[in-house]
């Protein structure tokens, strides 16, 4: 999926939102992110997910922890499956799904340490 200029702006706005949240307020859900960004249906969650994917690519390319780790599904308190698939594709997470939750928890710790 290619990002339009608007989507690229959304990625920047989402990065700013996540960077500015107090530690006690994270992680947030995809829905909370969409609402905080003022997105309206249709496809609000999909647009957030696409912006998060763009951020993940930027962060991995720059050698930074993935700020997208701060956004989770309201069910299970983990990111959606697409997060894990892209993290594997980018070489950040192991391919073995049984190791994904532990890899996520480590990534979240790295993000939180960077925020501090």
Secondary structure, DSSP 8 states (H G I E B T S, - for coil): ----HHHHHHHHHHHHHHHHS-GGG-SEEHHHHHHHTT--SSSHHHHHHHHHHHHHHHHHHTT---GGGGEE-TTTTS--HHHHHHHHHTTSS-S-GGGHHHHHHHHHHHHHHHH-
